[in-house]
Amino acid sequence: MSGYRLRDPAALLAALVVPFLAALALTPLRTELSATNAALVLVVAVVAVAAAGTRAAGAVAALSAAAWFDFFLTAPYGRFVITGDDDVVTAALLLVVGLIVGQSAVRGRRLRSAVATDAVQLASLRGSARLAEFGGYPDTVVAHVGRELTGLLGLRGCRFEYGTLMGHLPRLEHDGGVWWRRGDRVTEYADWPDGETELRVVGGGHYYGRFLLDPPPGRRLPAEQDRLVAVALAAQAGAALDTAGLSAGHQ
């Protein structure tokens, strides 16, 4: 049900207002326009809202369209009452179709967004792999990966630290989770922890260092897929360091 959270006030306002304005615009034509055609126009308004908003906005738009269809476009006008059986059926169909089409529009928008995100992530991985494949200097690969991590994870900074571990920082793990371990105490984070988070770099079974990730304060963790791509980028940096024949703990 997370898709129905009231998390976008602007989209919800549009869900209430756009069907109202569409129904109001049709009012001068209500004696000439069939109820079915009027309902189709309102479905278009629902789709427009859903395509730009959330699932909650799509559902609210469908309810709003059905309500204003009743108020403006069915007799008795200006009241939330429907007396004609055909108008009752049309209003019910408007609500159902609006809900279905609205959800489809939201899913289509999210699918397009996911495809675009996948393309960006793939380009990031390809760029790092190409540097390593063509024998780029390890420091060049590490710097490139650091820049990619900054953009991918929405960081305000990212630096690489060679050598042994210092301190007990939260860690971005291989499963995409962010954990803090100290002794028997384990903490999992849903938001970025305060301060830096480490992402370890290992190649050929050797530990070479870590990226220190510096997110903006109060920022939620990025999507799990983005975190897994970040882990893959760190692995490419580790492979480049290992291929270069650097000893573990290189400074």
N, C-alpha and C positions, 0 to 999 in steps of 0.2 A: 504493500500500500504506500510505499515511500513516494511513488509517483504522484500521489494525491496530496502531498503536503502543501499547505498554503504558503509557498516560499517565494512567490513572485507577485508582489502587490500590483505592479503595473499590468501584468498579464491578466490578473483577476479583475482589475478595473475595466480592462478592454473587454473581458468576457461578459461583463454586465452592460457596458455601454454600447458596444458595436451592434449586437442584436436589437437593442432598443432603438438605435438610430435607423437601422435597416427597416424595422417594422414601421417606425414613424414616417419614413420616406415613402413607404408603400400605402400609407393611409389615404391619400387622395385617389388612389387607383383601386381601392378595395371593392368598389361596386362593379368594376370592369374586369378585375383580375381574379381568376379562380383561386380558391383556397389552396389548391395543390401547387399552383405556380408560385403563390406567395410563400408557401412553405419551402419550396426549392430555393428561392432567393435567400431565405433565412438559413438554410443549410450551408449555402456558400459563405455566409457570415461566420457560422460556427467553424467551418474549415479554416477560414482565414485566421481566426483567433487561435485555434489549436495548433496550426502550423508554426505560429510564432511564439507560442507559450508552452505551458505545461499540461499534463493530463488533467490536473485540477481545473485549469482555465478552460480546457475543452469541455469538461463536464458542466461547469458553471455556464458556459456559453450555450450549451444545448438546453439547459433548464431555462435560461433567460429567453432564448428564442421561442420556446414553447409558451412561456408566460406572456410575452409581448404579442405573439401571434393571436393568443386568446383575447388579449385586452384591446388591441387595435384593429384586428382583421376579421373577427368573427362577431356575429350578432348575439346578444346585444352589445354594441360597441361601448368602449370605455368602462367595461366591468370584467372582472375575472370570472365570467360565467359563459358556458357554451351550451346552447340549447339544441343545435342541429346534430343529429347522429353522425353525419358525414364529417362535420367540423371536429367532432370529438375524435374520430378515427384519424383525421389528418393531423391534429395536434399531438396525438399519441405517437403516430409514425414520425412526426418531426422530432420529437424528443428522442425516440429510439435511434433513428437514422443519424441524428446529430451526435449522439453519444458514440455510435460505432464509427462514423466517418471522422469525428474529431480525434478519437484514439488512434485511428489509422494514420491521420496526418501527423500526430506527435511521434508515432513510431517511425514513420518515414523520415522525419527531420532528424531524429536521433540516429537512424541508420546512416544517413548522409554524413552526419557529424562524426560517427565512429569510423567510417571509411576514410574521411579526411585525416582523422587522428592517426589511423594506422599507416597512412601514406607518409606522414611526417615522421613517425617513429621508425619506419623502415628506412627512410632516407638518412636518418641519424645513424642507424646501425651500419648502413652501407658505407657512409662516409668514414666512420671509424675503422671498419674492416678494410677499406681500400688503403688507408694510410698504413695500417699494419702489414697488409699484404705486399705492398710495394716498398717495404723496408724503410718506412719513415722512422726518424729518430724517436726513441722511446719517449723522450720529453715532449716531442711534438704530438705524439699520439695522446699522451696524458693530458696535455693542454687542450687538445681538441675535445677529448671526452669531458673534461671539466666544463668547457663551454656548452657542450650538448646537455650535460646534466643541469646546468643553470637554467637553460630554456625549458627543458622537459619538465622539471620539477617546480618551476616558478621560484627559483632561489634568488636571493639578493647577492649571494656570493658562493663560491666553491673553490677550495684550494686543495692541493695534493701534498701530503706529508709522507716522505719516505721514512722507512725504518721502523723501529719498535714502537709498540703502543704506549701511549702516555694517558693516564687518567681512565675513567670509566664513563664513556659517553654512550648515549643511546645509539643503536646500530640499525641500519637498514639491512635486513637479512635477505638471504637468497629466495625466500618464499614471498618477498614483497612486504612483509610485516616490519614494523619498527618496534624494537624491543630494547629494554634496558635491563641488564643482568648484573647483579652484584651478590655473590654468594648464592644463597638459596632464594633470594628475592628476584622475581621476574615481573616486569611491568610492560604491558603492551599499550601502544599509543594509537588513538584515533586522529589526533591532531599532531602537528609537528611539536616535538618537545622544545622547551626553552633552550636557547643556545645552539650549539652545533650538534649534528648527527653524523656518525661515521659510516662510510661505505667502504669496506675492506677490499683490497686488490690482491688477488692471488693468481699466480701463473705457474703451471708445471708443479704444483704442490708446494710452492714457495710463497711466503707472505712478503710482499714488496712495500706495502704502505697502505694508505687509506685516503679517500676523498673526504674532506670535512665539509659537510653541507650546511649552509647558513640560510635558513628560510626566513621570510618576514615573520614578525611575531604574530601569534594568534591565527595563523593560517592552517586550514585543514590539510590533511595529507592528500596528495594527488591520487588519482584513480590507481587501483591496483595494477592495471596493465602498464601505466607509466612507470610505476615503481619497479616492475619486473624488467622493463626495458632498461632502466637505470642500472640494475644489477648486471644485465647483459653487456652494457657499455663498460662497466668496471671490469668485467671478465676480459673484454677485448684489450683494455689497457694492461691487464695482467699478462695476457698472452704476448703482447708487444714487448713488455719488459723481460719476460722469460726468453723470448726469441733472441733478444739482444744480448743475452748471456750475462745480465746483471746478477750479482749475488744478492741474496735476500738481505735486507737491511741496508741496501745501497743508500748513500747520502747524496 
